[in-house]
């Protein structure tokens, strides 16, 4: 049976995300990212156009690996400057009814107690339309400026910290307040039954959180849990925690293998194989005809900035590519940054032909597969790609905003709806219900986080 894709608009609270140099395009409006109206208009566009959610990436550090400084990032507006993505969500939610919001926040530089409060607050204010994209961060500049370390915490230790962070938030969200703790009894003057609010008593290796959650249970309690990362540690973390995984690899067969591995690991945690859905990043240029779409792609490509692509690639990979040579085959390096960003060059055969110019020199590149054509052509290609890669949906990156999203909404999503591949207009359901169906807005019973519900909180 054909199921709808999960369709997310992929952006960042910055001038230029993965659309290197496109801020110079006369129709691009991302320089308005500090204007709240920009975000409200974007959310309304995505909802009216048939997207399921807005997925907002984030990074808490300057991109200073390329050339050993942040100069190139600042000059080219490569994810710099960047603002906090959480703060615009309530305004976007007030202007929409059905659109979900997946917000990136790092476990390495946040307090689980305070972050649990932020997400519970947003889950209330959005009516249960909030998701958390869990990342562990990878920039040394973040480590220097936030926790005073010269270098990032080692890769696998960041995931160990993240797992304990999640356990703290599960205890706060799932177990601290019993379902019927809120009474709102005006006659007796009792708002909350204090006997049904419990301190979590967490004392672990990385975090000590003895008290109760500050917020009464929200519609979803735990936000929809997103995760990105396909290293071995990342796959294990995803299998144990994630409901929606953002997985990328330019080779569909490798992506399918990574997805199968995460599903297998999830079963070992007592979860159903289909308990996790998978998105991959794509770039789409579409128009009324294939010829018009190709002409549009050619016009956009004239604004592409190769050096800006190398600035981001350097930051994500932890390797300074400034003096490497753009036409030299890429070599693999072992770093404490992203383990998956250079995955394509792990194949010795691919290494012989893949250069930096191939990887970051045009539309598509390491930001995701590029699809160009009419709505019908792109729909065909997405269905074929999903079949090959095993993904359940797409994080649709933009080249220019709002134009790229307008084109997808006008030309592609109506075609996907005709095929049963895009959802119809939503109802008052939560984000979890929209993505997974079912009557409950809460974590499913087979999710490991439910082990921390009140009746089963381990005594410390």
C-alpha positions, 0 to 999 in steps of 0.5 A, a space after each residue: 500500500 502506498 504511503 505518503 512521504 514525510 515532507 519537510 522544508 529544510 532550513 536554518 536560522 541564517 543567511 546561507 544554509 547549504 545553498 552556497 552563494 545563493 543569498 546573492 540571487 536577486 529573488 532570495 530573501 534569506 537575509 530577512 532571517 532576523 525578521 519574525 515576519 520572514 519566519 511566519 510567512 515561511 511557515 504559512 507557505 509550507 503549511 498551505 503548500 502541503 509540507 508536514 513540517 519545517 526542519 530547522 538545522 542549527 550549529 553553535 560555533 563559528 565555521 573556522 576550520 577553512 584557512 584556520 579562521 572564520 574569515 571566509 565564513 563571515 565573508 560568504 555568509 556560510 551559516 554565519 551569522 546564525 540565530 537561535 531557532 527555538 525563539 521563532 517557533 511560537 510565532 510560527 505556530 500561532 500563524 499555522 494550524 497543522 505544520 510541525 516544527 523539528 528544531 535542532 538542539 545539541 545535548 553537548 551544550 545544554 542543560 537537560 533540566 532547562 531544555 526539557 522545560 523549553 520543549 514542554 513549553 513549545 509542545 504546549 504552545 504549538 498544540 503538540 506540533 514540536 519535534 527535537 532534532 538531537 545532535 551532539 555538535 561537532 565544531 571545536 569553536 563551540 567547545 572553546 566558547 561554551 565549555 572552555 575546551 581547546 577541542 571538541 569532546 571525543 565523538 563517541 563520548 558525546 553520544 554517551 553524554 547524549 544518552 544520559 541526557 535523554 534518560 534525564 529528559 525521559 524521566 522529566 517528561 514521562 515520569 515526573 508528573 502523573 497523567 491526572 496530577 492537574 486538577 484545576 479544582 476551583 472549589 477546593 483551591 487545588 490546582 495540582 495534586 502535589 502527591 502526583 508530582 515526583 522528583 526524578 532523583 537522577 544522579 549519573 556520570 554526566 548529570 545530576 538532576 534530583 528534582 521534579 519537572 517544572 512543566 505540567 504534561 504537554 500534549 505529546 509529553 516527549 517531543 517527536 525525537 529526530 536524530 542525524 548521524 550514521 556513524 556506528 555510535 550514531 546508529 546505536 543512539 538512533 536505534 535506541 531513541 529516534 523516531 525519525 532519522 535524518 540519514 544522508 549518503 549520496 549512494 542509495 544502496 549505502 543509505 539503504 544498508 545504514 537504514 537496515 542496520 538501524 532497524 535491526 538494532 532497534 529490534 534489539 531494544 524491543 522496538 518494531 522495525 517500522 517504529 522509525 521513519 527515515 528522511 534524506 536531504 534532497 535539492 529540487 528544482 521544478 517548474 511546469 516543464 522539464 525544459 523550464 526546470 533545467 533552465 531554472 537550474 542553470 540560472 541558479 547554478 551561476 550563483 553557486 559559490 564553490 569556496 563557500 561549499 568548502 568552508 562548510 565541508 571543512 567545518 563538518 568534516 574537521 579537515 581544512 580543505 583550503 589548500 587541498 586542490 579542488 580537482 584532487 581526489 578526496 582522501 578520507 580522514 579520521 576526525 572527531 567531527 562528523 563521521 558521515 559527511 565524507 562517507 562517499 569517499 570511504 569506497 576506494 573506487 569512488 575515491 579515484 573519481 570524486 574530487 572536491 569540485 565534484 563534492 561541493 562544486 555545484 547544485 546538489 553535492 554533499 547537501 543531497 541528491 539533486 532532482 530537476 524537472 517538472 512535478 511529474 518528472 521529479 515525483 517519478 524520480 523521488 519514488 524511484 529514489 525512495 525505493 532504492 534507498 528505503 527512505 520514508 520521506 525527504 528533507 527538501 533543501 532550498 536554493 532560494 527562499 521562498 522561491 524554491 519552496 513555492 515551486 515545490 508547493 505549486 508543481 510537485 506536491 499536487 502531483 505527489 498527492 495524486 499518487 497518495 505520496 503527500 498528505 492532504 490538509 491536516 487536522 488538529 492532530 499532533 506531529 507524532 500522529 501526523 507522521 505515524 498515524 494512530 490515536 495517541 500523541 504519546 511515545 509508543 509503548 515499545 519505545 525505551 523512553 516509556 520505561 521511565 513513566 512514573 510507575 517504572 521510574 528506577 529508584 536511585 
